[in-house]
Amino acid sequence: LDVLPAASLRLSHDATGLLDLLRAHCRCRAPAQYHDPDEAALRERLMDALRQFDLGQPPDHPSLQSLLADMGISTAASCRAEIDYLEEQILSQEEDTDLPLVGSVLALLRYCLFAVFDPSNAKALRDWPLSGNRQRLLSIGGGDDTSFSVPKEFSCPISLDLMRDPVVASTGQTYDRPSIIQWIEEGHSTCPNSGQTLADHRLVPNRALRSLISQWCGVYGLQYDSPESNEGMAECVAASCSSRAAMEANKATARILVRMLEDGSENVKAVAAKEIRLLAKTGKQNRAFIADLGAIPLLCRLLLSNDWMAQENAVTALLNLSIFEPNKGRIMEQEGCLRLIVGVLQNGWTTEAKENAAATLFSLSVVHNFKKLIMNEPGAVEELASMLTKGTSRGKKDAVMALFNLSTHPESSARMLESCAVVALIQSLRNDTVSEEAAGALALLMKQPSIVHLVGSSETVITSLVGLMRRGTPKGKENAVSALYEICRRGGSALVQRVAKIPGLNTVIQTITLNGTKRAKKKASLIVKMCQRSQMPSAMALGSTLTVVDRSLVGNNTLRRAASFGSGELSNPISISVQVP
């Protein structure tokens, strides 16, 4: 009220009087409301505890017990509930929230959870539910796919997908942030929906629409936040816990948890792995010092546990630790660790454990020197291929990404062929969830003639690639064009002639040469030239038609805009990740 520009609002005399009365009322109540002596004293004790952590000297247990009692925290369960609440406060990012302070208190309470309360009485913590944002902090991806008809108002006009991060452009039209950013980066200066000129490139979050979409997803039991957004939330917690006091408290917590892994009962070890899983999810500093304390060998041992929760949390903790680049080497250098991860992938107690084992292999396979080691591990590629064929949506995504990484190794073709991974990738071209990565992997593998003929021998493969070129994301279209190019380049004239006869190929090629990525445009042009050289009438028609249309569309922004939209209706059913309990 003190900064409200009342004079410029042209309020009536009565409204101005009410505003003055409200200001006076707030000033009268402020001292009693915001300067409670007991609350001020409690806050000072809390700040003193944080200052001790800042100096590297954790407060003694009696003072922490007294502080927790005055805060109304008397059990491990109530402490865990308070931690959950503070995480929600950080993720909501309210304007009046002191995020560094909240993050420091969060780290302090996490330390108290294991330093003050008896860790041997771990049942309450073991059974504590992982739901909502807390579940998302512990894992990546979603669950099974279910087909829903998305309301037109919730679909992005560009991608036709459910909007994950709706933003308003300067023309007042709403789009999904990644789609409109890509549109602008492609050099367009007009609004895709209205055709009006974009006055500027500022994008304002449409929080009202996002809230409505979130509520709609909640009604249907759908997970709304994307994996990228979830990762951002985890890093938001990490950023809030970046003060020296928070980092020292987290280090002290990690020491306790590693001791629990080393000396505790099976139940205590399961709880310790569960908490390390969470701690390793938020921030590279946490991942670094957890590994420095020797957690990796202890987590590897738990992969053999007969306790499903211990195994599941251990493999997920290793996954989260592997996000930090130096930890990838530590995991691979640990004797028998790769074999144990593959063992969980093959025979894990739960579906989530198997999926997170696949995700761990995906994370480790980013390093070139580890690709061959993973491929040579008995059963690794076979199980990834099996998960790609039979797994859940999330499992298929993890598996195809791991296979894609392995396919970038120059010696991967023979191993992929003998393990049936190539067949699994071919079948996955019909699955919208993983088709883009599958096409990319096949494009890499088709430098081997035997794989080219296996891929090209199926009529459905070529039509699936053309369909992906029509409907995919820019990267997906690029992967599909690259795969089709390898078929034409290495498959011989007969395959080129079959490609040239595919219905609708000329239209797809035209669209990509206008709106595709630089690499996709180049590969599309090469496909046209190979079709022309095949001397087939349909191929010649393709080349001549493309030349004519290309000249006529150069200045046609409207058609160019329409071409990058792809095809389909705004109410087109799409696959959305549904959280599995």
C-alpha atoms as one frame of an Amber mdcrd trajectory, in Angstrom:
protein
   0.000   0.000   0.000   2.915   2.376   0.656   4.063   2.102  -2.958   0.606
   2.000  -4.566   0.415   4.939  -7.075  -3.017   6.039  -5.857  -2.732   9.515
  -7.400  -2.403   8.128 -10.915  -5.359   5.755 -10.515  -7.945   8.590 -10.449
  -9.824   7.042  -7.552 -13.055   8.529  -6.263 -13.080  10.483  -3.016 -14.706
   7.568  -1.183 -12.182   5.058  -2.538  -9.295   7.309  -1.512 -10.735   7.562
   1.998 -11.037   3.787   2.279  -7.451   3.405   1.065  -6.185   5.818   3.741
  -8.170   3.947   6.394  -6.678   0.623   5.247  -3.145   2.055   5.410  -3.712
   3.295   8.949  -5.203  -0.049  10.003  -2.177  -1.945   8.649   0.263   0.351
  10.467  -1.577  -0.181  13.749  -1.482  -3.980  13.464   2.044  -4.337  12.080
   3.980  -4.193  15.391   1.815  -6.799  17.093   1.707  -9.029  14.035   5.309
  -9.049  12.906   7.400  -8.380  15.999   6.447 -11.180  18.359   9.303 -11.471
  20.916   9.104 -15.278  21.121   9.261 -15.656  17.343  12.174 -13.232  17.163
  14.063 -15.234  19.803  13.368 -18.516  18.006  14.549 -17.016  14.738  17.764
 -15.844  16.397  18.443 -19.342  17.788  17.860 -20.781  14.327  20.252 -18.277
  12.774  22.827 -19.080  15.454  22.653 -22.784  14.553  23.206 -21.909  10.895
  26.153 -19.683  11.816  27.766 -22.627  13.595  27.417 -24.742  10.458  28.879
 -21.843   8.504  31.972 -22.133  10.714  32.137 -25.882  10.134  31.075 -26.734
  13.691  27.659 -28.454  13.905  25.641 -27.458  17.013  25.521 -29.939  19.889
  22.573 -32.321  20.041  20.893 -30.890  23.185  20.654 -27.418  21.651  19.282
 -28.865  18.411  16.722 -30.946  20.318  15.596 -27.856  22.211  15.358 -25.845
  18.992  13.310 -28.547  17.263  10.984 -28.856  20.251  10.276 -25.123  20.167
   9.595 -25.421  16.439   7.023 -28.143  17.154   9.159 -30.951  15.696   9.305
 -33.911  18.064   9.529 -37.006  15.823  11.331 -38.147  12.687   8.005 -38.119
  10.835   7.254 -34.498  11.775  10.802 -33.524  10.778  10.374 -35.223   7.404
   7.027 -33.464   6.907   8.683 -30.102   7.576  11.419 -30.910   5.030   8.746
 -31.698   2.443   6.979 -28.421   3.219  10.164 -26.372   2.816  10.897 -28.044
  -0.522   7.424 -27.072  -1.702   8.108 -23.489  -0.596  11.309 -23.422  -2.642
   9.617 -24.865  -5.715   6.690 -22.429  -5.509   9.182 -19.503  -5.495   6.839
 -17.011  -3.917   8.091 -13.436  -4.230   8.352 -12.890  -0.477  10.261 -16.145
   0.166  13.895 -15.818   1.264  15.106 -18.814  -0.762  18.703 -18.959   0.576
  17.407 -18.913   4.161  14.754 -21.553   3.440  17.393 -23.699   1.720  19.704
 -23.414   4.720  16.933 -24.389   7.141  16.063 -27.312   4.855  19.663 -28.571
   5.035  19.672 -28.104   8.820  16.496 -30.152   9.246  17.819 -32.898   6.966
  20.862 -33.120   9.230  18.669 -33.180  12.346  16.566 -35.976  10.842  19.491
 -38.372  11.214  21.673 -36.688  13.859  18.986 -36.004  16.468  16.465 -38.773
  15.841  17.526 -42.409  16.206  18.280 -43.757  12.706  17.848 -47.333  13.907
  14.120 -46.616  14.252  13.853 -46.177  10.502  10.401 -47.602   9.799   8.699
 -44.196   9.643  11.265 -42.949   7.129  11.231 -46.151   5.091   7.446 -46.035
   4.711   7.300 -42.281   4.084   5.376 -41.813   0.801   7.096 -40.323  -2.206
   4.442 -38.333  -4.026   3.956 -35.061  -5.859   7.044 -32.906  -6.281   8.950
 -35.110  -3.866   8.546 -38.089  -6.173   9.706 -35.988  -9.107  12.869 -34.990
  -7.288  13.777 -38.637  -6.888  13.367 -39.832 -10.431  13.224 -38.769 -14.040
  10.694 -39.568 -16.736   7.151 -40.762 -16.401   5.242 -44.000 -16.511   3.052
 -45.786 -18.995   1.492 -44.009 -21.938  -2.230 -43.463 -22.170  -3.948 -41.754
 -25.101  -6.000 -38.634 -24.308  -7.685 -36.050 -26.474  -6.112 -32.783 -25.397
  -8.423 -29.738 -25.395  -7.663 -27.327 -28.224  -7.038 -24.497 -25.756  -4.267
 -26.499 -24.042  -2.435 -27.430 -27.272   0.419 -25.399 -28.725  -0.570 -24.076
 -32.185   2.927 -24.892 -33.462   3.702 -28.360 -32.085   0.057 -29.417 -31.486
   1.252 -30.951 -28.201   0.080 -30.222 -24.663   1.771 -27.001 -23.547   4.259
 -27.625 -20.736   5.418 -24.030 -20.374   2.781 -21.720 -21.919   3.990 -18.201
 -22.693   2.350 -15.172 -24.296   4.032 -13.492 -27.277   3.814  -9.754 -27.973
   0.751 -10.337 -30.201  -1.189 -11.838 -27.291  -1.083 -15.400 -28.650  -0.031
 -18.255 -26.339   2.507 -20.926 -27.320   4.661 -23.530 -25.639   7.975 -21.845
 -24.824  10.330 -24.266 -26.684   8.189 -24.103 -29.844   7.947 -20.317 -30.083
  11.634 -19.886 -29.218  12.558 -22.260 -32.018  10.214 -20.379 -34.373  11.945
 -17.084 -33.552  15.430 -18.599 -33.809  14.579 -19.828 -37.322  14.395 -16.159
 -38.327  10.633 -15.629 -38.414   9.395 -12.178 -37.413   5.643 -12.842 -37.503
   3.261 -14.519 -35.088   2.618 -18.112 -36.276  -1.072 -18.028 -35.367  -2.180
 -14.509 -36.296   0.424 -13.556 -38.896   0.998 -10.219 -37.127   4.511  -8.840
 -36.803   6.164  -9.599 -33.471   6.923  -6.229 -31.888   9.600  -7.846 -29.730
  10.766 -11.274 -28.623   9.691 -11.021 -25.004   7.725 -14.012 -23.712   5.507
 -13.662 -20.639   4.601 -16.830 -18.677   0.881 -17.599 -18.886   0.501 -18.749
 -15.285  -3.294 -18.804 -15.406  -3.324 -21.218 -18.346  -0.561 -23.303 -16.807
  -2.668 -23.630 -13.658  -5.694 -24.745 -15.697  -3.606 -27.316 -17.591  -2.189
 -28.580 -14.306  -5.703 -28.968 -12.869  -6.881 -30.782 -16.001  -3.935 -33.167
 -15.773  -4.706 -33.712 -12.100  -8.290 -34.718 -12.903  -7.046 -37.371 -15.332
  -4.176 -38.470 -13.103  -1.525 -37.257 -15.536   2.003 -36.132 -14.691   2.168
 -32.562 -15.964   5.755 -31.470 -15.387   8.191 -32.520 -18.102  11.492 -34.277
 -17.272  13.297 -31.059 -18.164  11.115 -29.100 -15.799  11.655 -31.696 -13.081
  15.377 -31.402 -13.481  14.979 -27.651 -13.213  13.051 -28.056  -9.953  15.802
 -30.237  -8.527  18.389 -27.639  -9.472  16.147 -24.947  -7.956  16.405 -26.754
  -4.613  20.158 -27.091  -5.138  20.542 -23.362  -5.849  18.609 -22.515  -2.687
  20.928 -24.779  -0.662  24.135 -23.244  -2.012  25.063 -21.183   1.066  28.095
 -22.300   3.050  25.912 -23.228   6.026  23.672 -25.403   3.826  26.623 -27.121
   2.162  28.289 -27.866   5.503  25.013 -29.248   6.862  24.607 -31.447   3.786
  28.174 -32.716   4.151  27.524 -33.598   7.784  24.326 -35.387   6.743  26.168
 -37.320   4.038  28.762 -38.522   6.569  25.990 -39.932   8.750  24.290 -41.590
   5.774  27.504 -43.232   4.559  28.099 -44.608   8.073  24.555 -45.983   8.022
  25.299 -47.676   4.680  28.428 -49.206   6.132  27.318 -50.317   9.590  23.511
 -50.303   9.660  20.988 -53.093   9.445  19.365 -53.921   6.104  16.445 -51.664
   6.979  18.738 -48.782   7.936  20.778 -49.241   4.755  17.598 -49.004   2.677
  16.688 -45.712   4.370  20.226 -44.359   3.927  20.176 -45.225   0.216  16.796
 -43.536  -0.102  18.103 -40.312   1.442  21.344 -40.378  -0.577  19.194 -40.823
  -3.675  17.430 -37.558  -2.847  20.540 -35.682  -1.747  22.389 -36.697  -4.933
  19.503 -35.435  -7.042  20.066 -31.821  -6.024  23.323 -30.170  -6.994  26.743
 -31.200  -8.235  28.370 -30.297  -4.899  26.247 -32.926  -3.172  27.119 -35.503
  -5.845  30.804 -34.708  -5.470  31.182 -35.017  -1.708  28.873 -38.047  -1.428
  31.239 -39.863  -3.782  34.278 -38.477  -1.937  32.960 -40.027   1.276  33.003
 -43.497  -0.313  29.307 -44.047  -0.997  29.712 -45.646  -4.441  31.199 -49.017
  -3.324  28.597 -49.284  -0.552  25.740 -48.560  -2.950  27.106 -51.171  -5.367
  26.851 -53.825  -2.655  23.194 -52.949  -2.129  22.447 -53.831  -5.756  22.595
 -57.475  -4.622  20.162 -56.881  -1.754  17.069 -59.047  -1.359  15.269 -55.918
  -0.107  13.509 -54.404  -3.125  13.564 -50.903  -1.650  17.283 -51.046  -0.882
  18.077 -52.201  -4.422  15.793 -49.658  -6.074  17.143 -46.736  -4.063  20.755
 -47.859  -4.505  20.597 -48.039  -8.302  18.752 -44.703  -8.464  21.338 -43.119
  -6.162  24.068 -44.337  -8.537  22.102 -42.850 -11.423  21.907 -39.474  -9.704
  25.586 -39.578  -8.722  26.559 -40.383 -12.319  25.152 -37.051 -13.514  28.363
 -35.483 -12.126  30.993 -36.203 -14.794  33.889 -37.332 -12.528  31.573 -39.832
 -10.817  31.027 -41.701 -14.094  34.660 -42.799 -13.968  34.392 -43.751 -10.313
  31.401 -45.973 -11.007  33.016 -47.663 -14.004  36.301 -48.161 -12.147  34.576
 -49.784  -9.176  35.206 -53.498  -9.579  32.059 -55.370 -10.578  29.809 -52.292
 -10.494  28.923 -52.378 -14.204  28.125 -56.093 -13.950  25.852 -55.431 -10.964
  24.020 -52.602 -12.756  23.390 -54.913 -15.715  22.241 -57.549 -13.226  19.583
 -55.159 -11.911  18.583 -54.389 -15.504  18.095 -58.125 -16.074  16.618 -59.294
 -12.779  15.766 -56.235 -10.681  13.064 -56.624  -8.036  10.939 -53.755  -9.370
  10.217 -52.166 -12.727  11.578 -48.851 -11.478  14.860 -50.495 -10.471  15.247
 -51.977 -13.976  14.380 -48.677 -15.637  16.830 -46.737 -13.505  19.525 -49.304
 -14.274  18.904 -48.604 -17.975  19.028 -44.870 -17.272  22.350 -45.362 -15.461
  23.795 -47.109 -18.528  22.520 -44.204 -20.619  24.278 -41.737 -18.324  27.542
 -43.715 -18.323  27.499 -44.235 -22.101  27.900 -40.500 -22.645  31.662 -41.023
 -22.139  33.193 -42.410 -25.339  35.691 -44.673 -23.572  32.876 -46.418 -21.678
  30.718 -47.270 -24.705  32.716 -50.350 -25.694  32.943 -51.546 -22.078  29.155
 -51.389 -21.782  28.626 -53.125 -25.135  31.020 -55.915 -24.151  29.311 -56.513
 -20.801  27.314 -59.760 -21.234  23.586 -59.111 -21.434  23.754 -55.302 -21.427
  22.748 -54.595 -25.031  20.327 -57.550 -25.112  18.443 -56.277 -22.063  18.319
 -52.730 -23.416  16.844 -54.099 -26.649  14.309 -56.132 -24.682  13.279 -53.087
 -22.630  12.926 -51.040 -25.806  10.532 -53.667 -27.150   8.578 -54.654 -24.035
   9.167 -51.965 -21.402   7.029 -49.112 -20.143   7.142 -45.736 -21.861   9.788
 -44.470 -19.483  11.812 -47.681 -19.779  11.702 -47.520 -23.573  12.927 -43.929
 -23.464  15.876 -44.812 -21.223  16.724 -47.859 -23.337  16.608 -46.079 -26.698
  18.775 -43.235 -25.407  21.369 -45.720 -24.149  21.315 -47.582 -27.478  21.641
 -44.287 -29.337  24.753 -43.382 -27.342  26.263 -46.831 -27.905  25.540 -46.557
 -31.637  27.890 -43.584 -31.914  30.857 -45.911 -31.303  32.470 -46.921 -34.623
  32.622 -50.599 -33.600  29.013 -50.888 -32.438  27.344 -52.241 -35.603  28.209
 -55.931 -35.218  27.272 -55.997 -31.526  23.969 -54.232 -32.186  23.144 -56.661
 -34.961  23.878 -59.859 -33.040  22.027 -58.661 -29.921  18.802 -57.950 -31.875
  19.076 -54.270 -30.940  18.742 -53.304 -34.615  15.453 -55.205 -34.865  14.204
 -53.479 -31.699  15.138 -50.070 -33.136  13.310 -50.881 -36.383  10.162 -51.854
 -34.471  10.411 -48.656 -32.408  10.038 -46.456 -35.472   6.281 -47.014 -35.111
   6.293 -45.756 -31.501   6.030 -41.963 -31.291   7.643 -41.952 -27.841  10.999
 -43.261 -29.068  10.876 -43.067 -32.871  13.113 -40.004 -33.149  15.978 -41.531
 -31.151  15.507 -44.890 -32.890  15.846 -43.211 -36.292  18.996 -41.442 -35.128
  20.543 -44.691 -33.907  19.694 -46.495 -37.158  21.224 -43.665 -39.193  24.481
 -44.180 -37.294  24.406 -47.973 -37.576  23.635 -48.102 -41.299  27.244 -47.549
 -42.221  27.270 -51.379 -42.179  25.809 -52.815 -45.450  24.167 -55.764 -43.696
  22.240 -53.382 -41.446  21.228 -51.213 -44.413  19.641 -54.169 -46.195  17.950
 -55.358 -42.992  16.456 -51.910 -42.420  15.592 -51.234 -46.048  14.004 -54.621
 -46.657  10.917 -53.592 -44.695   8.367 -51.390 -46.445   7.108 -50.136 -43.088
  10.547 -48.773 -42.154  10.656 -46.373 -45.088   7.050 -45.241 -44.605   7.690
 -44.767 -40.868  10.720 -42.591 -41.625   8.699 -40.486 -44.068   5.961 -40.138
 -41.449   8.540 -38.967 -38.903   9.883 -36.478 -41.454   6.342 -35.120 -41.697
   5.331 -34.997 -38.017   8.494 -35.025 -35.924  10.359 -32.304 -34.097  13.166
 -30.582 -36.047  15.688 -32.982 -34.507  13.427 -35.958 -35.207  13.011 -34.892
 -38.824  16.774 -34.555 -39.121  17.283 -38.075 -37.757  14.676 -39.506 -40.135
  16.186 -37.733 -43.164  19.646 -38.983 -42.158  18.373 -42.568 -41.907  16.612
 -42.339 -45.270  19.755 -40.843 -46.789  21.852 -43.790 -45.558  19.315 -46.227
 -47.056  19.564 -44.492 -50.433  23.321 -44.034 -50.280  24.302 -47.558 -49.270
  21.307 -49.680 -50.255  21.692 -49.678 -54.024  19.492 -48.460 -56.872  16.621
 -50.811 -56.051  16.155 -49.242 -52.616  16.478 -45.749 -54.070  13.692 -46.541
 -56.530  11.486 -47.825 -53.692  12.099 -44.645 -51.728  11.194 -42.496 -54.738
   7.832 -44.267 -55.036   6.719 -43.489 -51.464   3.446 -41.476 -51.623   3.774
 -37.922 -50.335   7.578 -37.924 -50.250   7.834 -34.901 -52.539   5.696 -32.771
 -50.191   7.735 -33.804 -47.167  11.012 -33.048 -48.948   9.722 -29.604 -49.946
   8.810 -28.807 -46.344  12.195 -29.892 -44.999  14.160 -27.961 -47.639  12.259
 -24.845 -46.543  12.075 -25.251 -42.781  14.410 -28.053 -41.718  17.691 -27.797
 -39.872  20.819 -27.084 -41.905  21.853 -30.725 -41.813  18.344 -31.955 -42.691
  18.170 -29.609 -45.700  21.491 -30.920 -46.988  20.491 -34.577 -46.604  17.086
 -33.935 -48.211  18.763 -32.356 -51.248  21.098 -35.341 -51.567  18.124 -37.736
 -51.448  16.533 -35.815 -54.338  19.722 -36.051 -56.401  19.983 -39.798 -55.804
  16.359 -40.248 -56.833  17.015 -38.245 -59.993  20.004 -40.407 -60.853  17.939
 -43.563 -60.456  16.195 -42.581 -63.736  12.770 -43.553 -62.358   9.874 -41.409
 -63.653   8.558 -40.816 -60.151  12.009 -39.751 -59.043  12.316 -37.326 -61.948
   8.896 -35.937 -61.100  10.035 -35.501 -57.529  13.085 -33.513 -58.622  11.300
 -31.272 -61.102   8.366 -30.622 -58.801  10.691 -29.661 -55.995  12.551 -27.231
 -58.236   9.351 -25.478 -59.338   7.809 -25.311 -55.868  11.076 -24.166 -54.327
  11.182 -21.103 -56.557   7.546 -20.234 -56.021   7.673 -20.513 -52.242  10.833
 -18.530 -51.529   8.965 -15.373 -50.607   5.771 -16.985 -49.334   5.948 -16.546
 -45.552   2.422 -17.866 -45.039   3.110 -21.192 -46.707   6.508 -21.394 -45.090
   4.835 -20.893 -41.725   2.255 -23.564 -42.468   4.913 -26.000 -43.629   6.670
 -25.980 -40.279   3.481 -26.791 -38.421   3.345 -30.343 -39.743  -0.037 -32.017
 -40.064  -2.827 -33.019 -37.715  -5.687 -31.482 -35.772  -5.470 -29.537 -32.559
  -7.451 -32.211 -30.741  -5.123 -34.932 -31.995  -4.713 -37.699 -29.360  -1.172
 -37.701 -27.966   0.782 -39.840 -25.565   1.278 -38.381 -22.114   3.314 -39.859
 -19.272   1.125 -41.161 -16.448   2.737 -41.641 -13.066   2.819 -45.269 -11.958
   2.648 -45.906  -8.192
